[in-house]
Amino acid sequence: MEISVTKVAALTFAAAAISASVGTAPASAQSRNVVFEVTGSGTVYSIDLDPGGRIPEDTAAPFTQAVSIGPDVALLQVVVVTKTGSQGCRITVDGTVVAEQAPGDAAHCIAYL
């Protein structure tokens, strides 16, 4: 039995398409939009975002930073060290609040995904 080059190419393409789609989550499950917020007023010594890094001293509240995270991220947090005023924090994922703390002497919001 002879198999034509066209049939082999078609079978190879079909197999590659099937293997590429196996285990692939929809695009919406692959990334999520996270918004870190510092609420209240005054200035900070620092704001640490995980993921996101450190925001420098004398940043004023309110403060907002948005990031996109992948499916491998399991922990979100924001740590605020107050310099003047009173700050709180909030973390939202795709528009849903997952952690929040009212303004006070210092703020720490953490969410496990």
N, C-alpha and C positions, 0 to 999 in steps of 0.2 A: 504494500500500500504506500503510495506516494503522498506526501503532504506538501502543498505549495508554499512558497515563500510568503505569500500574502496571508495564508491561514496561520502560519507560524507567527508572523508579525501581529496579526489580530489577537491571537491567543496570548502572546507576550504582553501586549498592551492591556488586555482585559485583566490578566493576572496582576500586573503592576497597579492598575487602578483599584482592584480589590484590596491588595495588601496595603496600599497607601491610605485607604479609608478605615481599615481595621484599627480600633482603639483611638480614633481621632474624635475628640469631643467637639461639640458645636462651638463656633467662634465665641458665643456669649459666655460659655463655660471656661474658655481659655484665659480670658482677661477680665478683670473687674476694675471699676473706677472707685478709688478711695479718696475721700476728702478729710484732711486733718485740719481741725480748727482750734484756735486759741481764742476763747471768749473773754469778756470782761474789758478791763482798761489798764493803762499803765505800760511799763516796759519790762523786759525780761533780761535775766543774765544769760539764759540760753533756752532753746527749744530743741529737743531731740526727737526726731521722727524715725520710726522703724517700720518700713524702709523709708529712707529719704535723707538721713544724715542730720547734721547739726545746723540750726539757724543761729546766726550770730547775736551777740549781746546788743542790747538797746533796741531790739525789734519791738515795735509797738503792737499792742493788742487793740482791736481784734486782728487776727492773722489767719490766713487760709492758704493751704497748699494742696493741690490735687496731684495724685499719682495714679498710674495704671499698674496693676499687679497681675502676675501670672498665677497659674494654679498651684505652684510650688510654695507660695507664701502662706504660712499658717498663723503668723503672729503679727499684729499691728499694735503700735503704741506711740503715744506722744507724752513726753515728759517736759513740763514747764517749770523753770526755776524763776520765781518772781523777783524782780528788782524794785519796781514801784507799782503801786496800784494793786489790783486783785485780778487774777486770771483763773479761768476754768478751761476745760477742753471738751472736744467732741470728735468722734470718728464716725464717718458714714461710709457704707459700702453700697454702691449702686443705688444711692438715695435713701438707704435704710440706716438709721442710727444704731450702731452696734456698741458704742461706749460713750459715756458722758459724765462729766463732773462739773458741778457748779463752781463759780469763782470763789477763791479762797487764798490762803497763803502760798500754796503751790498746787499744781495739778498734775495728775498722772492718769491717763486713760489707756486701757489695754483691752484688746479683743483677740480671742482665739477663733480662728476660722476652721 
